Amino acid sequence: MRAVSDADFDEVVLKSSKPVLVDYWAEWCAPCRLIAPVLEEISAEHGDKLEIVKMNVDENPVTPAKAGISGIPALHVFSGGEVVKQILGAKPKAALLQDLKEFI
């Protein structure tokens, strides 16, 4: 999975031709570390339909603030430059796949 920053967020996420799931996370966040391997699996299995990228909220404060991120992990699915789905908190793979079924 690719890391995105405040500097390349618009180009990578908002201008993408396919849906993009942004994982807002931080090093110190235990639930973020729990969900990371699940997102890696989903990315490997469904990367042709849904791109998954990670944004470290400590290193990139501007974009999460604009998105109204107040707790992590937070997952936002962008399509056509707009947030079309929000998922808060760590979930098991089956629950995430259910949440993302319309994109994969």
C-alpha positions as CSV (number, residue, x, y, z in Angstrom):
1,M,0.0,0.0,0.0
2,R,1.2,3.4,-0.9
3,A,1.6,6.3,1.6
4,V,0.2,9.6,0.7
5,S,1.0,13.1,2.0
6,D,-0.6,16.5,2.2
7,A,1.4,17.4,-0.8
8,D,0.3,14.6,-3.2
9,F,-3.2,13.8,-1.7
10,D,-5.1,15.7,-4.4
11,E,-3.2,14.0,-7.3
12,V,-3.3,10.5,-5.8
13,V,-6.7,10.4,-4.2
14,L,-9.0,13.1,-5.5
15,K,-8.0,12.8,-9.2
16,S,-7.9,9.0,-9.2
17,S,-10.0,7.2,-11.9
18,K,-11.0,4.4,-9.4
19,P,-12.2,4.6,-5.8
20,V,-9.5,5.1,-3.2
21,L,-9.7,4.1,0.4
22,V,-7.6,6.4,2.6
23,D,-6.5,4.9,5.9
24,Y,-5.8,7.7,8.4
25,W,-3.4,6.3,11.0
26,A,-0.5,7.0,13.4
27,E,2.4,5.0,14.7
28,W,1.2,5.1,18.3
29,C,-2.3,3.9,17.5
30,A,-2.7,0.2,18.4
31,P,-6.0,-0.3,16.5
32,C,-4.3,1.2,13.5
33,R,-1.6,-1.4,13.7
34,L,-4.2,-4.2,14.0
35,I,-6.1,-3.1,10.9
36,A,-3.0,-2.6,8.7
37,P,-2.5,-6.3,7.7
38,V,-6.2,-6.6,7.0
39,L,-6.0,-3.6,4.6
40,E,-2.9,-5.1,3.0
41,E,-4.8,-8.3,2.3
42,I,-7.8,-6.4,0.9
43,S,-5.4,-4.3,-1.3
44,A,-3.7,-7.4,-2.6
45,E,-7.0,-9.1,-3.4
46,H,-9.0,-6.1,-4.8
47,G,-6.4,-3.6,-5.8
48,D,-7.6,-3.7,-9.4
49,K,-10.9,-2.1,-8.3
50,L,-10.1,-0.2,-5.1
51,E,-6.8,1.5,-4.4
52,I,-5.9,1.6,-0.7
53,V,-3.5,4.3,0.6
54,K,-2.2,5.3,4.1
55,M,-1.9,8.7,5.5
56,N,0.0,9.3,8.7
57,V,-1.9,12.0,10.6
58,D,1.1,13.1,12.7
59,E,3.2,13.7,9.6
60,N,0.4,15.2,7.5
61,P,-1.9,17.3,9.7
62,V,-3.6,19.4,6.9
63,T,-5.6,16.8,5.0
64,P,-7.0,15.0,8.1
65,A,-8.0,18.3,9.6
66,K,-9.8,19.3,6.3
67,A,-11.5,15.8,6.3
68,G,-12.7,16.3,9.9
69,I,-10.7,13.3,11.3
70,S,-11.0,13.4,15.1
71,G,-10.3,9.7,15.8
72,I,-8.2,7.0,14.2
73,P,-8.2,4.6,12.6
74,A,-10.6,6.3,10.2
75,L,-11.2,5.0,6.6
76,H,-12.6,7.2,3.9
77,V,-13.5,6.0,0.5
78,F,-13.2,8.7,-2.2
79,S,-14.8,8.4,-5.6
80,G,-14.8,11.3,-8.1
81,G,-13.0,13.5,-5.6
82,E,-15.7,13.1,-2.9
83,V,-16.0,11.1,0.2
84,V,-18.6,8.4,-0.5
85,K,-18.1,6.1,2.5
86,Q,-16.7,6.5,6.0
87,I,-15.6,3.7,8.3
88,L,-14.5,4.4,11.8
89,G,-12.5,2.1,14.1
90,A,-10.8,-1.2,13.5
91,K,-12.9,-4.0,12.2
92,P,-12.3,-7.6,11.2
93,K,-11.7,-8.4,7.5
94,A,-15.2,-9.8,6.9
95,A,-16.8,-6.6,8.3
96,L,-14.6,-4.4,6.2
97,L,-15.3,-6.4,3.0
98,Q,-19.0,-6.0,3.8
99,D,-18.6,-2.3,4.2
100,L,-16.6,-2.1,0.9
101,K,-18.7,-4.5,-1.2
102,E,-20.0,-1.7,-3.5
103,F,-16.4,-0.8,-4.4
104,I,-14.9,-4.3,-4.9
